[in-house]
Amino acid sequence: MGPTAHVRGANGLAAGADGIWVTSRLARTVTRIDPRTHRPGRPIRVGAGPADVAAGAGSVWVANADGGSVTRVDARTGRADAAIPIGGQHVLGLAVGEGGVWVARATGADADHIQIVRVDPRDRNVVGDPIAVTGAVPLDIAAAGGSVWVTDVGGLRTSGRQGIGHVTRLDPRRHEIVRPLLRAGQHPSAVAVGAGVAWIADGDDGTLTPIVVRPTR
C-alpha cells in the first residue's frame, strides 16, 4: 500500500490513462492524482455540485449535479471548457463509450422523471432526443459491450413502499431502449461491463447478477 492522497470533500472517482480523477462537491473542483506519486495536482474548477466523473475520448467528463451541466476537462493540459448545458434540474451520472458521453438527468416538477441524453464528444453538444427510462434515481450508468446500461432503484409506490428496480439497456446506434427491461435483484445499485458480461450489484441483498451481453438487432 502506497501513501494516501488527500482531496478535500472527495466524491466521484475515475481512472484514466493520464491519472486518477477525483471530484469534490464541496470545493466544486476535479483534481488529478498522479498514479505513481499519489500526489494531487492543482484543483480544477468546474460547475455546481460536481459528482460523477468519467474518463474517455481523450478527456475527463464531470457531471455537475446541481448545475444541470457537464464539464469537459482536457486530460493532458487540465484545462476545463465551458459547461455543456444538459437541461433538467439535476445531472445524476454519466458514462463515456459507444460513441458518446451518456448522461442521466432528472426533469419534471419534482425532478422525478429520468432521461438519458447523449453528448457528442467531438463537438460537445447534446444530440438526438432524450430517452425516458423507468424507475427513479439511476444509481449507475455504463457504456460498453455495444450497449448503454442504466440501473434504477425503483420509485416509491402509493403505499409508501419502494418499488422494484430495473436494469435498462439502450441501443446506442438506434438511440432507443432494448426491450424487455431486465431484473437483477430488488434494487440494482451498480453496473460494470467486461468480457462479454454486464455485472449488476444490488446493495440491499448483496447479490451480483451476471447478464450475458448479446448483440442488439
Buried (B, 14 or more C-beta within 10 A) or exposed (E): EEEEBEBEEBBBEBEBEBBBBBBBBEBBBBBBBEBEEEEBEEBBEBBBBBBBBBBBBEBBBBBBBBBBBBBBBBBEEBEBEEBBEBBBBBBBBBBBBBBBBBBBBBBEEEBEBBBBBBBBBEEBEBEEEBBEBBBBBBBBBBBBBBBBBBBBBBBEEEEEEBBBBBBBBBBBEEBEBBEEBBEBBBBBBBBBBEEEBBBBBBBEEEEEBEBEBEEBE
